Amino acid sequence: MAEGMIEKVRRFAGADPDTPDTVLEMCYQAAVAWYVAAGVAEDPEDPLWVFWVCNLAAWMYDNRGNADPNAAVPIYIVTSVHALRPIRRTSAAAAGTGTETGTGTETGTGTEAGDGG
C-alpha cells in the first residue's frame, strides 16, 4: 500500500485520530479494488486518482454497517471513472499496447470498443 494513504483516508473521512487503521485500510483496499474492477489502474502518484480513491473510501467508511440493500456508490463517484480512464487509454495508446481503436467511443453494447470489457 502507498505510504500515507491511510492517513489521507482518515482525514478525508473526518475519522477520529483513534479510529483503528484496520477499518480505514479495509475501506481503502475496497475502494482501490472498485476502481481496478472499473478499469482504472492503481496510481498513488496521480493526485486525481488519490482524491477519488480517498473519496470512495470515505464514503465506504461512512456507510459501513449500512444494511440498506439499495445503497449504491454515489453517481459523482461512479462518473469519476470517466475522469480517470481516459488518462489510462491515452497512456496505453502511447505505449503501443493496442488497446485503442482510435475513437474510444462506445459501440452501444455497453462496452467500450477495444478495451476488452
Kinemage of the C-alpha trace (Angstrom):
@kinemage 1
@onewidth
@group {chain A} dominant
@subgroup {mainchain}
@vectorlist {calphas} color= white
{ca met a 1} P 0.000 0.000 0.000
{ca ala a 2} L 1.172 3.506 -0.786
{ca glu a 3} L 2.805 5.289 2.108
{ca gly a 4} L 0.498 7.630 3.971
{ca met a 5} L -2.744 6.596 2.252
{ca ile a 6} L -4.440 5.537 5.486
{ca glu a 7} L -3.819 8.979 6.991
{ca lys a 8} L -5.187 10.591 3.822
{ca val a 9} L -8.301 8.418 4.034
{ca arg a 10} L -8.618 9.213 7.764
{ca arg a 11} L -8.519 12.959 7.062
{ca phe a 12} L -10.809 12.737 4.036
{ca ala a 13} L -13.375 10.733 6.036
{ca gly a 14} L -13.102 13.044 9.027
{ca ala a 15} L -12.382 9.991 11.178
{ca asp a 16} L -11.144 10.400 14.722
{ca pro a 17} L -7.386 10.004 15.200
{ca asp a 18} L -8.042 6.938 17.350
{ca thr a 19} L -10.090 5.169 14.640
{ca pro a 20} L -8.448 1.780 14.080
{ca asp a 21} L -6.298 1.653 10.965
{ca thr a 22} L -7.804 -1.739 10.151
{ca val a 23} L -11.220 -0.269 9.343
{ca leu a 24} L -9.755 2.532 7.237
{ca glu a 25} L -7.414 0.131 5.463
{ca met a 26} L -10.323 -2.147 4.562
{ca cys a 27} L -12.207 0.833 3.119
{ca tyr a 28} L -9.114 1.931 1.174
{ca gln a 29} L -8.482 -1.559 -0.230
{ca ala a 30} L -12.141 -1.900 -1.206
{ca ala a 31} L -12.037 1.489 -2.963
{ca val a 32} L -8.886 0.541 -4.888
{ca ala a 33} L -10.477 -2.795 -5.859
{ca trp a 34} L -13.633 -0.980 -7.024
{ca tyr a 35} L -11.611 1.310 -9.311
{ca val a 36} L -9.490 -1.570 -10.629
{ca ala a 37} L -12.672 -3.503 -11.441
{ca ala a 38} L -13.874 -0.390 -13.320
{ca gly a 39} L -10.713 -0.435 -15.434
{ca val a 40} L -8.732 2.218 -13.573
{ca ala a 41} L -5.191 1.172 -12.696
{ca glu a 42} L -3.870 1.857 -9.211
{ca asp a 43} L -1.746 5.011 -9.331
{ca pro a 44} L -0.977 6.565 -5.927
{ca glu a 45} L 1.277 9.120 -7.659
{ca asp a 46} L -1.669 10.659 -9.530
{ca pro a 47} L -3.344 13.309 -7.341
{ca leu a 48} L -6.653 12.849 -9.171
{ca trp a 49} L -6.606 9.086 -8.503
{ca val a 50} L -5.724 9.696 -4.827
{ca phe a 51} L -8.593 12.174 -4.463
{ca trp a 52} L -11.191 9.822 -5.913
{ca val a 53} L -9.967 6.730 -4.069
{ca cys a 54} L -9.997 8.661 -0.779
{ca asn a 55} L -13.465 9.972 -1.639
{ca leu a 56} L -14.804 6.446 -2.231
{ca ala a 57} L -13.007 5.042 0.825
{ca ala a 58} L -14.551 7.811 2.952
{ca trp a 59} L -17.997 7.028 1.549
{ca met a 60} L -17.443 3.347 2.378
{ca tyr a 61} L -16.290 4.300 5.883
{ca asp a 62} L -19.371 6.470 6.418
{ca asn a 63} L -21.683 3.706 5.160
{ca arg a 64} L -20.106 0.709 6.885
{ca gly a 65} L -22.750 -1.377 8.529
{ca asn a 66} L -25.481 0.082 6.340
{ca ala a 67} L -27.987 -2.718 5.844
{ca asp a 68} L -29.832 -0.940 3.034
{ca pro a 69} L -29.689 -3.274 0.008
{ca asn a 70} L -30.347 -0.270 -2.254
{ca ala a 71} L -27.313 1.679 -1.073
{ca ala a 72} L -25.213 2.413 -4.114
{ca val a 73} L -21.973 4.220 -4.761
{ca pro a 74} L -22.909 7.868 -5.411
{ca ile a 75} L -23.138 8.860 -9.061
{ca tyr a 76} L -20.455 11.533 -8.680
{ca ile a 77} L -18.011 8.781 -7.701
{ca val a 78} L -19.201 6.474 -10.487
{ca thr a 79} L -18.636 9.205 -13.073
{ca ser a 80} L -15.130 9.797 -11.726
{ca val a 81} L -14.156 6.626 -13.593
{ca his a 82} L -14.513 8.626 -16.805
{ca ala a 83} L -12.136 11.254 -15.476
{ca leu a 84} L -9.540 8.597 -14.710
{ca arg a 85} L -9.902 6.102 -17.563
{ca pro a 86} L -9.123 8.424 -20.497
{ca ile a 87} L -5.733 9.054 -18.922
{ca arg a 88} L -5.115 5.315 -18.953
{ca arg a 89} L -6.337 4.937 -22.560
{ca thr a 90} L -4.054 7.731 -23.692
{ca ser a 91} L -1.145 6.123 -21.869
{ca ala a 92} L -1.956 2.744 -23.416
{ca ala a 93} L -2.070 4.243 -26.899
{ca ala a 94} L 1.255 5.984 -26.353
{ca ala a 95} L 2.766 2.733 -25.111
{ca gly a 96} L 1.527 0.901 -28.211
{ca thr a 97} L -0.385 -1.760 -26.301
{ca gly a 98} L -3.070 -1.933 -28.950
{ca thr a 99} L -5.939 -1.251 -26.605
{ca glu a 100} L -7.126 1.773 -28.576
{ca thr a 101} L -9.399 1.636 -31.612
{ca gly a 102} L -8.805 5.247 -32.477
{ca thr a 103} L -12.221 6.546 -31.452
{ca gly a 104} L -12.685 5.486 -27.848
{ca thr a 105} L -16.438 5.702 -28.389
{ca glu a 106} L -18.940 3.242 -27.079
{ca thr a 107} L -20.377 0.722 -29.501
{ca gly a 108} L -23.818 0.604 -27.932
{ca thr a 109} L -23.231 -2.820 -26.424
{ca gly a 110} L -22.321 -1.468 -23.019
{ca thr a 111} L -18.593 -1.973 -23.508
{ca glu a 112} L -16.053 0.418 -24.847
{ca ala a 113} L -14.541 -0.534 -28.165
{ca gly a 114} L -11.130 -2.060 -27.833
{ca asp a 115} L -10.842 -2.288 -24.074
{ca gly a 116} L -11.771 -5.949 -23.850
{ca gly a 117} L -14.554 -5.438 -21.469
